[in-house]
Amino acid sequence: LVEALHTICDLCSHQESKTVAISSDVIAAATHLLMHDSVPVRRAAARVISSMALLIGGRSLLPIGSGPLGERLVEQSGPALPRLAKLLLSCDDELVKLHVAEAFQAITIFRDGCQQVVDQGSVLGITQYMCGTLPDLPSSRPLALCLLRLLQTMAAVTMYAKDGMRDIFSTGFGLIGKVVKFLGNVPIDKPMPGIDAELSTNIVRQALRLLWHCGNSAQGRIETLQAGGAKCITDFLSHNDAKVREAAVCALNVISLETQGKKDVLQHSLEAIARIIHSESETTYLHETCVQLCRCAAELPAFRFAFARHVLKSIWLLEKVFGTTSLAAISPLLSSKEAMETRIQAAVVAEHFLTSKEPLLGDDIRVPPVCPLINVELPPAFGFEECVDILQHLVELIEQTPSAQACLKALVRRERTRQELAKLLRSGLLVVPSNQRSFVEALAAEEQSQAQDFAREELIESFKLRQKSRYLVALQMATDAQLEQQEIPCVYSLHKMSETFQVPQPSSSISCQLCFILDYTANMKTQISQTKESLNKLMDLVTTLRPRHAPDASIDLEMTAVAYTDWDADSAKLGRPVVAAFGGKEIKRSHDSNLTPADFDLGGKFTKDASALRSWIEQGLGHGGQIPEELTGAMLAASYLPWSAQEKLAVIITDAPCHGKDYSNVIHDPFCDPTTGLTCTGQPEVPLRRMMQKGVRVVVLHTGEAHAVSMCSRLQETDPRLIHGKVTPAETGEKVLSVVEAQFDVQPLHYLLKPYQLNPTGDSLPLALNHDVEINQAGVKEKQNTGSDGLIFVGRPAAPPALSLARPAEAELDTWFERKSDQVELPREFDGKKMYLFKMPTKT
């Protein structure tokens, strides 16, 4: 039997022979012979399984094991892996153990084999065996090789198999602790007794790999830490083999995910980590893994400060690990409690980071976390806000190092920091050397023009280099320094208005919801009458309308209305509600600042019954008081309506603006807020955004007064698609019909051009990438492409620039829409609130 099994192993070194053997029930025979009475037969059978398992066909037969021989066997047949595990535990022969371990290692070279080892329960047997032999060092070479193969097996299943760690932790044997203690028994600078150096090194590396992989589980990390794993693993950072050092750093990386792990790394590993990072002979992988370990452990402030102290002279390393946030780590070293040499070096490091203009390598990670995020791009802001007493410490060091002066100059470029320095001087809390007092006072009294000069230079430089993050920082500085708008080079971001980028689809039915928002104050009698008369015409219109994209579709129209007056006493005397919704509730009371926007959820419903809506519209007028009316409350009520149709339209018919001094310069009522002119309903942008989110298109028909036009222009900053127009009272009905008819036509593609800002307002819209842009400045044309960030760099033009867009080819859109937009003129100067609408027309 032994010779036969050896012959199979010898022949099966050739893959074709191995395939023949697999198809000839060799797996079944070898599985059966694992339980043979003869020890040499068991050895040879384990070797055969090890050889066959290198092919997927062989591994696929392991769960069947000796099953094909079942009818010819006296004893019960069964799968191969449990028999291997049983043999490992029950046989005392060292070579049997070695060949069984080799079989497990061969099976787990591949992921499907790893899963088999878990599913067949073999991890439990291997764990039990290793716990019985560890932490003692192997006494012979076969046992050492056996341990190596088993460690390789366990490292593989814990990395690649589902539930690979389950049986390691569930048994309660404490394998992780045993492995840690085993590593503690291994000599660092020489091989294990009786074992050659290469084998000893491989065993250590695989043991560290097992700790690393098990450390991906919280249970594994806890067991490692409880066994004193951090100190033990750190000892191997000085091992002479680079791969052992790499495995040790990876194991430390995972345990540092625990707070106790960070503390243990601080206590035991700091010097060794710094030594490795500074070494030029280490591999790139080891360097980068050590950097990652530092960042992870640095979430513990104590580690961050200790590491910064240890590598204070290595500015390049602080740049790489922490970036701008190094300022927070080194700032305590500026304190008078430190030695003067340390304080001076800390000032040198601070100068480097405070005066840096380029993004640093570590800025992508941000340890500790930075809030607001833009402070990463603005080191003086980060230094002032995150470094306790930095101004006091730097002033104390002015006489000792010129770096302290450079740091102070960088910090006071921000107006807020300058004001704080002046405040400290006035209060006497700042101890300034007498011969430096004039310098510090000059910094504190620095005129705004100097801050403006610096902001101007930064804006120009960042614009020229197309550095968008730096531009945002400079823009914030320019805002703080109150730089004139015409001096700010304009950068815009181009966005798609997603709801218009829908390819028209044929449909058998189109649903539409229409809401009239009607001003019921004294001068609106004709417009309300016109609206009422238009209802029947609208119902007739939708029966004959044939949309271009769906000429055979029927139109299902539902309508409703919201009426509003104002909070004035005269309207109340007439019994008119402030806001009322068709089919819903009304608000009929005096103004109350405790009312909230949610109180204007009046219910309301849509109807197909034109006569019922006509009857509701036929109600008396209010008075209105001063010119502004409670339009915002009516828009709130409309925004809460049950909008659900494909086409949604809100038509506001008015001759007056809403409340609010930002929307018109007219006299406001006494119940309005004296500062803002607003009522309890707040700003109209709130309901306007709600309707935008629901896909409602808003149209304002007004009588052309300047105050109404002013309001509409302001609202267009929030929703550039908002349409407004002057309509005489007698033309109101016809205009309503034309607006509704236009709603069913294919709408152009809409793009929104926004100023590129730190804190953009409004809803987020997708960027328009890789669009060609033509900028025409007084006949001089420049072409740009929005690229991968959607940005357009316009600069400070001598004349108002005119922009047009060209979108990339897209087959579905090209069928319906032109590829070039209309031309839109922009102002010369920067305006952070103004947005611009571009339309790409439909094809005729």
C-alpha positions in Angstrom: 0.0 0.0 0.0 2.8 2.4 0.9 4.6 1.7 -2.4 1.3 2.1 -4.3 0.6 5.5 -2.7 4.2 6.7 -3.3 3.9 5.7 -6.9 0.7 7.8 -7.2 2.5 10.8 -5.7 5.4 10.4 -8.0 3.3 10.0 -11.2 1.0 12.9 -10.2 3.7 15.5 -10.4 2.3 15.8 -14.0 -1.0 17.6 -14.1 -2.5 15.3 -16.7 -1.7 12.2 -14.6 -3.2 14.0 -11.6 -6.4 14.5 -13.5 -6.5 10.8 -14.4 -5.9 9.9 -10.8 -8.7 12.1 -9.5 -11.1 10.4 -11.9 -10.0 7.0 -10.8 -11.2 7.3 -7.2 -7.8 8.0 -5.7 -9.3 10.5 -3.3 -11.7 7.9 -2.0 -9.0 5.3 -1.6 -6.6 7.8 0.2 -9.4 9.0 2.5 -10.1 5.4 3.5 -6.4 4.7 4.1 -6.1 7.7 6.5 -7.5 5.4 9.2 -5.3 2.4 8.4 -3.6 0.6 11.2 -0.2 1.1 9.7 1.5 4.5 10.4 3.5 4.5 7.1 0.2 4.0 5.2 -1.3 7.0 7.0 1.7 9.1 6.1 1.5 8.2 2.4 -2.3 8.6 2.2 -2.0 12.2 3.6 0.7 12.9 1.0 -1.7 11.7 -1.8 -4.5 14.0 -0.6 -2.0 16.9 -0.4 -1.1 16.3 -4.0 -4.6 15.9 -5.3 -5.9 19.0 -3.5 -3.9 21.2 -5.8 -6.5 20.7 -8.5 -10.1 22.0 -8.1 -11.4 18.6 -9.3 -9.5 17.0 -6.4 -10.8 19.5 -3.8 -14.3 19.1 -5.0 -14.1 15.3 -4.1 -12.9 15.9 -0.5 -16.4 16.4 1.0 -17.4 13.0 -0.6 -14.2 11.4 0.7 -14.4 7.6 0.7 -18.1 7.6 -0.3 -17.6 5.9 -3.8 -16.1 2.9 -2.0 -19.0 2.7 0.5 -20.4 -0.6 -0.7 -17.0 -2.3 -0.5 -16.0 -1.0 2.9 -16.8 -2.7 6.2 -16.5 0.6 8.2 -18.5 3.7 7.5 -17.4 6.0 4.6 -17.0 9.7 5.1 -15.4 13.0 4.0 -11.6 13.6 3.9 -11.2 16.7 6.0 -12.7 15.5 9.3 -10.4 12.4 9.0 -7.4 14.6 8.5 -8.3 16.6 11.6 -8.9 13.4 13.6 -5.5 12.0 12.5 -3.8 15.3 13.5 -5.2 15.0 17.0 -4.9 11.2 17.6 -1.7 10.0 15.9 1.6 10.5 17.7 3.8 10.1 14.7 5.5 13.3 13.8 5.6 12.6 10.0 1.9 11.8 10.0 1.2 15.2 11.6 3.5 16.9 9.1 1.8 15.3 6.1 -1.6 16.1 7.5 -0.6 19.7 8.0 0.8 19.8 4.4 -2.5 18.5 3.1 -4.4 21.3 5.0 -2.0 23.9 3.6 -2.4 22.6 0.0 -6.2 22.7 0.3 -6.2 26.3 1.6 -4.0 27.7 -1.1 -7.3 28.3 -2.9 -10.4 30.1 -1.6 -12.8 27.2 -2.2 -10.5 25.0 -0.2 -10.4 27.6 2.7 -14.2 27.5 2.8 -14.2 23.7 2.8 -11.9 23.6 5.8 -14.3 25.9 7.7 -17.5 24.2 6.6 -16.2 20.7 7.4 -15.3 21.8 11.0 -11.6 21.2 10.5 -10.7 24.7 12.0 -11.9 23.3 15.3 -9.6 20.3 15.2 -6.6 22.5 14.1 -7.3 25.0 16.9 -7.5 22.2 19.5 -4.2 20.7 18.3 -2.4 24.1 18.3 -3.7 24.9 21.7 -2.3 21.6 23.0 1.2 22.2 21.6 1.6 26.0 22.0 3.2 28.0 23.5 6.0 25.5 23.7 8.6 25.7 20.8 8.6 22.7 18.4 11.1 20.1 19.5 12.0 18.7 16.1 12.1 19.8 12.5 9.0 17.7 11.4 7.0 19.3 14.2 8.3 22.7 13.3 7.2 22.2 9.6 3.9 20.9 10.9 3.4 24.1 12.9 4.4 26.2 9.9 1.8 24.5 7.6 -0.9 24.8 10.2 -0.2 28.5 10.8 -0.3 29.0 7.0 -3.7 27.2 6.9 -5.2 29.2 9.7 -3.9 32.5 8.2 -5.5 31.6 4.9 -8.9 30.6 6.3 -9.2 33.7 8.6 -8.5 35.9 5.6 -10.5 34.3 2.8 -13.2 32.1 4.2 -16.6 33.1 5.4 -16.8 32.5 9.2 -13.1 31.7 9.1 -12.6 32.9 12.7 -15.8 31.5 14.2 -14.4 28.2 15.5 -11.2 29.9 16.7 -13.1 32.1 19.1 -16.1 29.9 19.9 -14.1 27.0 21.4 -12.8 29.0 24.4 -9.4 27.4 24.0 -7.7 30.8 23.8 -5.6 30.2 20.6 -4.8 33.9 20.1 -3.3 34.1 23.6 -1.3 30.9 23.0 0.1 32.3 19.8 1.2 35.5 21.6 2.9 33.6 24.4 4.5 31.3 21.7 6.0 34.4 20.0 7.2 35.6 23.4 9.2 32.4 23.8 10.8 32.8 20.3 14.3 34.3 20.4 14.4 37.6 18.4 18.0 37.5 17.3 18.6 33.8 16.6 16.7 30.7 15.3 14.6 28.4 17.6 16.7 25.6 19.1 17.3 22.8 16.7 15.6 24.5 13.8 17.3 26.3 10.9 17.0 30.1 10.6 14.8 30.2 7.5 12.2 27.8 9.0 12.2 29.7 12.3 11.7 33.0 10.5 8.8 31.6 8.4 7.0 30.3 11.5 7.3 33.7 13.2 6.0 35.4 10.1 3.0 33.1 9.8 2.2 33.5 13.5 2.2 37.3 13.1 0.0 36.9 10.0 -2.5 34.9 12.0 -2.7 37.7 14.7 -3.0 40.2 11.9 -5.9 38.4 10.2 -7.7 37.6 13.5 -7.3 41.3 14.5 -9.9 42.1 11.8 -12.4 40.9 14.4 -13.0 42.8 17.6 -12.8 39.6 19.5 -9.4 38.8 18.0 -8.1 42.3 18.9 -9.3 42.0 22.5 -7.7 38.6 23.0 -4.4 39.8 21.5 -4.4 42.8 23.9 -5.3 40.8 26.9 -2.3 38.5 26.2 0.1 41.5 26.0 0.3 41.3 22.3 1.4 44.8 21.6 4.7 44.5 23.5 5.4 41.0 22.1 4.7 42.0 18.5 6.7 45.2 18.9 9.8 43.1 19.7 9.7 41.7 16.2 10.0 45.2 14.6 13.7 44.7 15.2 13.8 41.3 13.5 16.4 40.9 10.7 13.8 39.8 8.2 11.8 42.5 6.4 8.7 40.4 5.9 8.6 39.6 9.6 8.7 43.3 10.3 6.0 43.9 7.8 3.7 41.3 9.4 4.4 42.8 12.8 3.4 46.3 11.7 0.2 44.9 10.1 -0.6 43.1 13.4 -0.1 46.4 15.3 -2.2 48.2 12.8 -5.3 46.1 13.5 -5.0 46.1 17.3 -4.6 49.9 17.2 -8.2 50.1 16.1 -9.0 49.5 19.8 -8.5 52.4 22.3 -6.4 50.1 24.5 -4.5 49.1 21.4 -3.6 52.7 20.8 -2.4 53.1 24.4 -0.3 49.9 24.1 1.3 51.1 20.9 2.1 54.4 22.5 3.7 52.6 25.5 5.7 50.0 23.6 6.0 50.8 19.9 6.6 54.5 19.3 10.4 54.4 19.1 10.5 51.3 16.9 7.9 52.8 14.5 9.8 56.1 14.2 13.1 54.2 13.6 11.5 52.2 10.8 10.0 55.2 9.1 13.3 57.0 9.2 15.3 54.1 7.8 16.2 54.3 4.1 16.7 50.5 3.9 13.1 49.5 4.6 10.6 48.6 1.9 8.0 51.1 0.6 5.3 48.8 1.9 6.7 48.8 5.4 7.1 52.6 5.4 3.5 53.2 4.2 2.1 50.6 6.7 4.0 52.3 9.5 2.5 55.7 8.4 -0.9 54.2 8.5 -0.3 52.8 12.0 0.7 56.3 13.1 -2.4 57.8 11.8 -4.6 55.2 13.4 -2.9 55.4 16.8 -2.9 59.2 16.5 -6.6 59.2 17.0 -5.5 59.0 20.7 -4.2 62.6 21.5 -1.5 61.3 23.8 0.0 59.3 20.9 -0.3 62.3 18.6 1.6 64.6 20.9 4.2 61.9 21.8 4.9 61.1 18.2 5.2 64.8 17.2 7.7 65.3 20.1 9.7 62.2 19.0 10.0 63.2 15.3 10.0 67.0 15.8 13.0 67.5 13.6 11.6 65.5 10.7 9.2 68.0 9.2 8.8 65.8 6.1 7.4 63.0 8.3 4.9 65.3 10.0 3.8 66.5 6.6 3.3 62.9 5.4 1.5 61.6 8.5 -0.6 64.6 9.6 -0.3 67.4 7.1 -1.7 70.7 8.3 -3.0 69.1 11.5 0.6 68.7 12.6 0.1 72.2 14.0 -2.3 70.8 16.7 0.2 68.1 17.5 3.2 70.4 18.0 1.5 73.4 19.6 1.9 72.1 23.2 5.7 72.0 22.5 5.7 75.8 22.2 4.7 76.1 25.9 7.1 77.6 28.4 7.0 74.2 30.3 9.2 72.8 27.5 13.0 73.1 27.1 14.0 76.1 25.0 15.6 73.9 22.3 12.3 72.0 21.9 10.2 75.3 21.8 12.5 76.8 19.1 12.2 73.6 17.0 8.5 73.6 17.4 8.4 77.2 16.2 10.4 76.2 13.1 7.9 73.4 12.4 4.9 75.8 12.9 6.4 78.3 10.5 6.7 75.6 7.8 3.0 74.6 8.1 1.6 78.1 8.6 3.3 79.5 5.5 2.7 76.5 3.3 0.6 77.3 0.2 0.5 73.9 -1.4 -1.8 71.0 -0.1 0.3 68.6 2.0 0.4 64.8 1.6 -1.2 64.2 5.0 -4.0 66.6 4.3 -6.0 63.8 2.6 -6.3 61.9 5.9 -7.0 64.7 8.5 -6.0 63.2 11.8 -7.4 64.7 14.0 -10.6 65.4 12.2 -10.9 69.0 11.0 -14.1 71.1 11.3 -14.8 73.1 9.2 -13.0 71.1 6.6 -11.8 74.1 4.6 -9.4 74.8 7.5 -7.1 72.1 6.0 -6.6 74.4 3.1 -6.1 77.5 5.4 -3.3 76.7 7.9 -3.5 80.0 9.7 -7.2 79.5 10.4 -6.5 75.9 11.6 -3.6 77.1 13.8 -5.6 79.9 15.4 -8.7 77.8 16.1 -7.1 74.5 17.1 -3.8 75.4 18.9 -4.5 76.6 22.4 -2.6 79.8 23.4 -0.6 79.8 20.2 -0.4 83.6 20.1 0.9 83.8 23.7 3.5 81.1 23.1 4.8 82.7 19.9 5.0 86.2 21.4 7.1 84.7 24.2 9.5 83.2 21.6 10.0 86.4 19.5 13.4 87.1 20.9 14.5 83.5 20.6 13.8 82.6 17.0 12.8 84.5 13.8 10.3 81.7 13.1 8.1 83.0 15.9 7.8 86.4 14.0 7.1 84.6 10.8 4.3 82.5 12.4 2.7 85.6 13.9 2.8 87.4 10.5 1.1 84.4 8.9 -1.6 84.2 11.6 -2.6 87.9 11.6 -3.3 87.8 7.9 -6.7 86.6 9.1 -8.7 89.6 10.4 -10.2 87.5 13.3 -6.7 86.5 14.5 -5.5 90.1 14.3 -8.5 91.2 16.4 -7.8 88.6 19.0 -4.1 89.7 19.2 -5.2 93.3 19.7 -7.7 92.2 22.4 -5.0 90.3 24.3 -2.7 93.4 24.1 -5.4 95.7 25.4 -6.4 93.3 28.3 -2.7 93.0 29.4 -2.9 89.2 29.2 -0.1 89.1 26.7 3.5 89.4 28.1 5.5 91.0 25.3 9.3 91.5 25.6 9.9 95.3 25.8 12.1 95.5 22.7 9.5 93.6 20.6 6.4 95.5 21.8 6.3 97.9 18.8 6.5 94.9 16.4 3.6 93.1 18.1 1.5 96.3 18.3 2.1 96.8 14.6 0.8 93.4 13.9 -2.3 94.0 16.0 -2.9 97.3 14.3 -2.4 96.0 10.8 -4.8 97.8 8.5 -7.4 96.0 6.5 -5.7 97.0 3.3 -2.8 94.6 4.1 -5.2 91.7 4.5 -6.9 92.7 1.3 -3.5 92.8 -0.5 -2.7 89.3 0.6 -6.2 87.9 -0.3 -5.9 89.6 -3.7 -2.5 88.0 -4.4 -3.8 84.6 -3.3 -6.9 84.9 -5.6 -4.8 85.8 -8.6 -2.2 83.1 -8.0 -4.8 80.3 -7.4 -6.8 81.4 -10.4 -3.7 81.4 -12.6 -2.7 77.9 -11.5 -6.3 76.6 -11.6 -6.0 75.5 -8.0 -9.7 75.2 -6.9 -9.1 74.4 -3.2 -6.7 77.3 -2.9 -9.1 79.6 -4.7 -11.8 78.8 -2.2 -9.5 79.6 0.7 -8.5 82.9 -0.9 -12.2 83.6 -1.5 -12.9 83.2 2.2 -10.0 85.5 3.0 -11.2 88.1 0.5 -14.7 88.0 2.1 -13.2 88.4 5.6 -11.1 91.3 4.4 -14.1 92.9 2.5 -12.3 92.9 -0.8 -14.2 94.7 -3.6 -16.2 92.3 -5.8 -14.7 93.6 -9.0 -11.3 92.5 -7.8 -12.3 88.9 -7.4 -11.6 86.7 -10.4 -14.8 84.8 -11.2 -14.9 81.0 -11.1 -18.2 79.2 -11.8 -19.5 75.7 -11.5 -21.8 74.3 -14.2 -24.7 72.1 -13.1 -27.4 70.1 -14.9 -31.0 70.6 -13.8 -31.7 66.8 -13.7 -35.5 66.9 -14.1 -35.1 68.5 -17.6 -32.6 65.7 -18.7 -35.4 63.3 -19.4 -35.7 61.9 -22.9 -39.4 62.4 -23.9 -41.2 59.1 -24.1 -44.5 58.3 -26.0 -47.4 57.9 -23.5 -51.1 57.1 -23.7 -51.9 59.4 -20.8 -50.3 62.5 -19.3 -51.4 63.6 -15.8 -51.2 67.3 -14.9 -51.9 69.2 -11.7 -52.4 73.0 -11.8 -52.6 75.2 -8.7 -53.7 78.9 -8.8 -52.2 81.0 -6.1 -54.5 84.1 -6.1 -54.1 87.5 -4.5 -57.5 88.4 -3.1 -56.7 92.0 -2.2 -58.7 95.0 -3.3 -57.2 95.6 -6.8 -57.4 92.0 -8.1 -61.1 91.7 -9.0 -60.5 91.6 -12.8 -57.7 89.0 -12.6 -59.7 86.7 -10.3 -62.7 86.9 -12.7 -60.4 86.1 -15.6 -59.0 83.1 -13.8 -62.4 81.8 -13.0 -63.5 82.2 -16.6 -60.4 80.3 -17.8 -61.3 77.1 -15.9 -63.8 75.8 -18.5 -61.5 76.8 -21.3 -58.7 74.9 -19.7 -60.8 71.7 -19.6 -61.6 72.2 -23.3 -57.9 72.9 -24.1 -56.7 69.6 -22.7 -59.1 67.6 -24.7 -57.7 69.0 -28.0 -54.1 69.4 -27.0 -51.6 67.1 -28.8 -48.1 67.2 -27.2 -45.4 66.7 -29.8 -43.7 63.8 -28.0 -47.1 62.0 -27.3 -49.6 63.1 -29.9 -52.1 60.3 -29.1 -52.0 60.8 -25.3 -55.0 61.9 -23.4 -54.4 64.7 -20.7 -55.8 64.1 -17.3 -56.0 67.6 -15.7 -56.7 68.3 -12.0 -56.9 71.8 -10.6 -56.9 73.6 -7.2 -56.5 77.1 -5.8 -55.0 78.8 -2.8 -56.3 82.3 -1.9 -54.5 84.9 0.3 -54.9 88.4 1.5 -52.9 89.8 4.5 -52.9 90.2 8.3 -54.3 93.7 8.2 -57.3 94.7 10.4 -59.4 95.8 7.4 -59.3 92.4 5.8 -60.2 90.8 9.2 -63.3 93.1 9.4 -64.4 91.9 6.0 -64.2 88.3 7.3 -61.6 87.3 4.8 -59.0 84.6 5.7 -55.3 85.3 5.5 -54.7 82.1 3.6 -57.3 79.5 2.4 -56.9 76.3 0.4 -59.6 74.7 -1.8 -60.8 71.5 -0.2 -58.8 72.3 3.0 -58.6 74.6 5.9 -58.1 78.4 6.3 -56.2 80.7 8.6 -58.4 83.5 9.8 -56.8 85.3 12.8 -54.5 88.2 13.6 -50.8 87.9 13.2 -49.0 85.7 15.7 -45.2 85.4 15.7 -45.6 81.9 17.3 -47.1 80.5 14.1 -44.7 78.3 12.2 -44.5 77.3 8.5 -46.0 73.9 9.4 -49.2 75.7 10.6 -49.8 76.5 6.9 -50.2 72.9 6.0 -53.9 73.4 5.3 -54.6 70.2 3.5 -56.3 71.0 0.2 -57.0 68.8 -2.7 -57.0 68.7 -6.5 -60.3 68.3 -8.5 -61.5 67.7 -12.0 -64.7 69.5 -11.2 -64.2 73.0 -12.8 -67.6 74.2 -11.6 -66.8 73.4 -7.9 -63.5 75.3 -8.2 -65.3 78.2 -9.9 -67.7 78.4 -7.0 -64.9 78.4 -4.5 -62.9 81.1 -6.4 -66.1 83.3 -6.4 -65.5 84.8 -2.9 -65.1 88.3 -1.6 -61.9 90.4 -1.7 -59.9 91.6 1.3 -58.2 94.9 1.8 -54.4 94.2 2.2 -53.0 97.1 4.2 -49.6 98.2 2.8 -48.4 97.0 -0.6 -46.8 93.6 0.4 -49.2 90.7 1.0 -49.0 87.3 2.6 -47.8 85.5 -0.6 -45.3 83.4 1.4 -48.1 81.8 3.5 -50.0 81.0 0.3 -46.8 79.4 -1.2 -46.4 77.4 2.0 -49.9 76.1 1.7 -49.3 75.2 -2.0 -46.1 73.4 -1.2 -48.0 71.0 1.2 -50.5 70.0 -1.5 -50.5 66.3 -2.6 -48.4 66.8 -5.8 -48.2 63.5 -7.7 -48.8 64.1 -11.4 -46.3 64.0 -14.3 -46.7 67.7 -15.0 -46.9 70.0 -12.1 -47.6 73.8 -12.4 -48.2 76.6 -9.9 -49.4 79.9 -11.3 -49.2 83.0 -9.0 -51.4 85.9 -10.0 -50.7 89.1 -8.1 -50.0 92.8 -8.3 -47.8 93.0 -5.1 -44.7 91.5 -3.6 -44.4 89.2 -0.6 -43.3 90.5 2.8 -39.6 91.1 3.4 -37.3 94.1 2.9 -35.0 91.9 0.7 -37.7 91.6 -1.9 -38.9 95.2 -2.4 -38.3 98.7 -1.1 -41.9 99.5 -0.1 -43.4 100.4 3.3 -44.2 97.4 5.4 -47.0 96.8 7.7 -46.6 97.3 11.5 -47.1 93.6 12.2 -43.9 92.8 10.2 -40.5 92.3 11.8 -39.0 95.9 11.9 -35.5 94.6 10.9 -36.3 92.1 8.1 -39.9 93.1 7.1 -40.9 89.4 7.3 -43.9 87.9 9.0 -44.3 84.6 10.9 -44.2 82.7 7.5 -40.5 83.6 7.0 -38.7 83.7 3.7 -40.5 82.7 0.4 -37.5 80.7 -0.7 -38.4 78.0 1.8 -41.7 77.0 0.1 -40.2 77.7 -3.3 -37.5 75.1 -2.6 -40.1 72.6 -1.4 -42.0 73.0 -4.7 -38.7 72.7 -6.6 -38.0 69.4 -4.8 -41.4 68.1 -5.8 -40.9 69.1 -9.5 -43.4 71.9 -9.5 -42.8 74.7 -12.0 -43.7 78.2 -10.8 -45.0 81.0 -13.0 -45.7 84.5 -11.7 -48.1 86.7 -13.6 -48.0 90.3 -12.3 -49.0 93.7 -13.5 -45.5 95.0 -14.0 -44.9 97.1 -10.9 -41.3 97.5 -10.0 -41.8 95.9 -6.5 -43.3 92.8 -8.0 -40.5 92.5 -10.6 -37.9 93.0 -7.8 -39.4 90.1 -5.8 -39.4 87.8 -8.9 -35.8 88.6 -9.7 -34.8 87.7 -6.1 -36.8 84.4 -6.2 -35.0 83.5 -9.4 -31.8 83.3 -7.4 -33.3 80.3 -5.8 -35.2 78.8 -8.8 -33.8 80.2 -12.0 -36.5 78.3 -13.9 -39.2 80.6 -12.3 -40.9 82.5 -15.1 -42.5 85.9 -14.5 -44.1 88.4 -16.8 -46.3 91.5 -17.0 -49.9 90.8 -17.9 -52.7 93.3 -18.0 -55.8 92.3 -15.9 -57.9 91.8 -19.0 -55.3 89.4 -20.5 -54.9 87.2 -17.5 -57.2 84.4 -18.7 -55.5 84.1 -22.1 -52.1 84.1 -20.5 -53.1 81.3 -18.2 -54.1 79.2 -21.2 -50.8 79.8 -23.0 -48.8 79.0 -19.8 -50.6 75.7 -19.4 -50.3 74.8 -23.1 -46.5 75.5 -22.9 -46.2 73.1 -20.0 -47.0 70.1 -22.3 -44.4 71.0 -24.8 -40.9 69.3 -24.6 -38.9 71.6 -22.3 -35.3 72.6 -23.2 -32.4 71.2 -21.3 -31.6 73.5 -18.4 -28.1 74.2 -17.0 -27.4 76.3 -13.9 -24.2 78.3 -13.6 -23.3 79.0 -10.0 -20.5 81.0 -8.4 -17.9 78.6 -7.1 -18.1 79.1 -3.3 -17.2 77.7 0.1 -20.7 77.2 1.3 -23.1 77.0 -1.7 -26.7 77.4 -1.0 -29.7 75.6 -2.4 -30.2 72.0 -3.4 -27.3 70.0 -4.8 -27.3 69.5 -8.5 -25.1 67.2 -10.6 -22.1 68.8 -12.2 -22.0 69.2 -16.0 -18.7 67.5 -16.8 -16.7 67.7 -20.1 -18.9 70.4 -21.6 -17.2 72.9 -24.0 -17.6 76.5 -23.1 -17.1 79.6 -25.3 -16.4 82.9 -23.5 -16.8 86.0 -25.6 -15.3 89.1 -24.1 -15.7 92.2 -26.3 -15.3 90.0 -29.5 -12.3 88.0 -28.1 -13.3 84.4 -27.8 -11.8 81.8 -25.4 -12.7 78.1 -25.3 -12.6 76.0 -22.1 -13.9 72.6 -21.1 -15.5 72.0 -17.7 -13.5 68.8 -17.4 -13.9 66.5 -14.4 -14.8 69.2 -11.9 -17.4 71.2 -13.8 -15.6 74.5 -13.3 -15.3 77.5 -15.6 -12.5 80.1 -15.0 -13.8 83.4 -16.3 -11.5 85.8 -14.3 -11.8 89.6 -14.2 -13.1 90.5 -17.7 -12.7 94.0 -19.0 -16.2 93.8 -20.4 -19.3 91.7 -19.5 -18.5 88.2 -20.9 -21.1 86.2 -22.9 -21.0 82.5 -22.4 -22.5 79.6 -24.5 -22.3 75.9 -23.8 -21.9 72.8 -26.0 -22.7 69.4 -24.5 -21.0 66.1 -25.4 -22.8 63.9 -27.9 -25.4 61.6 -26.4 -27.5 59.6 -28.8 -30.8 59.7 -26.9 -30.6 63.4 -26.2 -29.4 64.3 -29.7 -32.7 63.1 -31.1 -34.6 65.8 -29.3 -32.2 68.6 -28.3 -29.7 70.8 -29.9 -26.1 70.4 -28.6 -25.4 74.1 -28.2 -27.1 76.5 -25.7 -28.2 80.0 -26.0 -25.8 82.8 -25.1 -26.0 84.3 -21.6 -24.3 87.5 -20.6 -22.6 87.6 -17.2 -21.6 90.7 -15.2 -18.0 91.8 -14.9 -17.8 91.6 -11.2 -18.1 88.7 -8.8 -21.6 88.1 -7.3 -21.8 85.3 -4.8 -25.6 85.1 -4.9 -26.4 85.4 -8.6 -27.0 82.2 -10.7 -27.5 82.0 -14.4 -29.8 79.7 -16.4 -28.7 78.3 -19.8 -31.1 76.5 -22.1 -30.3 74.0 -24.8 -33.3 74.2 -27.1 -35.4 71.4 -28.5 -35.1 70.5 -32.2 -37.8 71.7 -34.5 
